[in-house]
Amino acid sequence: MAGRTDSGVHASRQAVHVDVAPFAPGQGGRLPVDESGIPDLQQLCSRWNRILPGDVRVLNARVAAAGFDARFSALRRHYLYRVSDAPWGVDPLRRRNTLGWNRPLDVERLNAGARELLGLRDFAAFCKQREGATTVRELQCFSWERVEEHLVVARVSADAFCHSMVRSLVGSLLMVGDGRRESGWPAEILRSGVRTSAVAPAHGLTLLDIDYPADDELAARAAHTRAVRTLE
């Protein structure tokens, strides 16, 4: 899987790889099987979608290129976080994927604070750490936009994310956006390395997409990603 999201987080796109053994001649059952033992993958998608729960759908399947790893071959992930600052809360039709924030948000303040976090940094203060795992990540995009009168969205992209990193970034910035903290406060947290307690709820977050390199670069990218990074 390209990314392990917290319980309650949505995904409009996700990539998964699985190692399987090709069918031997005559073992495909009712599925057409090609000369390499691979069944018709579009028919398989239709079968999978008939048995999966209603909130999961397989959009496509194909034979992966050599060296492909859904998680480690990825160049970056893109997330979206939705926040409603309407005084009455969240539109009922959006309540499952939008956070209700009971204070008005200033997009300029949100973006001023977010800009100071961009780049290759140690995000230990914004991660639920795991023993032996690095917290060095390259935050490539963190921007806020008011897309409707009472709807603000954050777009966050990085080469990889630590556990709860996006939610921690968003939670800290929301306190800047509503005026309770200064725009430089998230950067101070980052430099301190002390884990912030300002973590936004999971349901407002959606994984939008994952970028991968060209097929001939997949294996090299996976090897690079598996290496433990430091800032030195």
N, C-alpha and C positions, 0 to 999 in steps of 0.2 A: 504494500500500500504506500502511496506517495507521501502521506502524512497521517499521523495519529492525532486525531482531534479529541478534545475533551467531550465528555458525555453532554449531549444537548446542543452541540455545534452542528450546523448544517453544511452541506456540500452540494453545489450545483455541478461540480466536476470533481472526479476522483479517478486516480489511476491505480490499477492493481496488476501485479504479475503473479503467475503461478506456474510451477514446473510440473509438467505432465508427461506421461509416456504415450507415444503415438499408438493408435489402434493397430493390432495385427490384422491381416486380411480377413475379412468376414466378421469382424468384431464390432462394427459400427452400429449394429441393429438397424433401425429405420433411417438413420442419418447417412447421407452420402459422405463417403470418405475418399480423399484423394490418394494419389500413389505414395505419398509420404506418411499416410496414416492419420492425417488431420481431418476431422469432420467438418462439415459446412458450419462455419462459426456464426453466420447470421441466423441459421436455424437454431443453433444452440442458444443464442441471445433470446430468441422468442420463447424457447422452453424455460430458460432461467427466469424470465420476467413473468411467466405464468405461475411460478411457485414462490417467488420472492414476496416479502411484505410490500404493501402499497407505497411505502416511503423510500423504497430502493428500486432503481432501474438500471439495467445494463444497456448502455447506449451503443456500444460497439465492442468487437473483439477481433484480434488479429494475432498472427504469429509474430512474436517480438524479435527485433534484431539482436544479433549476438552482442552480449555484454550489457543488455538492458536490465536495469533494476529500478522498479517503480519509485523507490525511496531515494537511493543513493545516486542515481543518474540524473536526478532533477537539477535544473539550474536555479530555479526560484519557484516560490509559491505566492499566490495572490489571494488575499482575504478582503472581505468587506464587512464592516460593522455598522449596523443601522441603529440610530437613536432618535426617538421622538421627544422633543422638549415642549410639546403642547401642554397647556395648563390642565387639560382634562385627561392626559395620559396618552395611551397608544390607540390608534385606530383598531377596533376589534378584529378586522380582517388581517391585520399585520401583527397581532399580539404574539404569534409564535416565533417571529424572526426579527423583532424590533424591541429594543429596550426603551422603557419609559423613564425619562429623566425629569424630575419635578422642578428644575431650575432652567431658565433660558440660557442657551449656549452661544458664545461669541466665536464665530469661525476664525476670525483673525487671531484671537488668542490661542485657539487650538492649533492652528498652523505654525504660529511662532514657537510654541513649545515642542511641536513635533519635529521641526527642522533641526533642532539641536541634538536629536537622537540618531540622525542618519549617519550611515557609514559603518565601517568594520569596527566593532566594539565588543566589550565583554558585557553581556546583558544579564549577568548573574542576579542583579537586583530586580529583574522583571521575569524571572524564570523559577519554576519549581524544580530545583536541582536534583539530579540523579548522581549517585556516587560514580566517579570515574568519567563522567560525561563533560565535554566542554560546553561552555556557555558563550563562546565567541561566535558571533553571527554578523553578517553584513545586511543591515537594514537599508534597502535600496529605495523604498518609497514609503512615506507616511504622510498622507494628506487628508484634509477634511473639506467637505463641501456641503452647503445647504442646497439640497435638491428640490425641496418643497418648503412651504412656509414653516412647517413644524417638523421637518425631517432632515436630519444631518447624517451623512455617511462618512466613515473613515475608510480609506483604502490603504492597505498595508501589504508590502511585498518585501521578501528577503530571500537570500539563498537557502535558508533553512530557519526553522523556529524551534525554540526550546518549549518545553511543556508549560502551557498557560502564558506564553510570552505575549501574544497578541492581546489577550484579555487584560493582562497587567498594563501594557502600554496604553490601551484604550481607557482603562479605569483611572489611571493617573492623569491622563490628558483631560478627561471629563471634569476633574476638579480644577483644572486650569481654565477650561472653557466656561465654567459657571462662576468664575471669579474668586473661588475660595483659596486658590494657590496662584503664585506668580508663574509666568511663562517659563522661567528657568528652573522651576522646581523638579520636573522630571529628569533634567540633566544632572541635577544635584544628586538625585536618587541613584542614577546610573553610576556616577563617580564614587558614591559611597559603597556600592556593592552590597548594601543591606536590602533584603527582600522587601518590596512594597506590599502593603496589605490592600491597596486599591486595585482590586481585580473585578473587572466587569463581568456580569453574568454571561453564561455560555450561549443562551438562545439568540442573542443579537448578532452572532458571528456566523459567517458563511465562507467556506473555502470556494473561491471562484474558479481557479485554474492552476495548472502546473506547467511550467516550461521545461522542455527537454532539448538537448543539443542534437546535432545531426547524428545519424546512425553510427557513423565511423568514429564518433567521439564519446559514445555512451560508456564504454568500459573505462576509458581514462577519467571521465567525470566521476564515475562511481568510486574509483580508487582515490581520487582527490578528496571526495566528500568523506570517505571513511577515515582519512587521516585526522588525528586530533589536532585542532588548531589552537594557537595561542596568539597573543598580540605582539610577541617579541620577534 
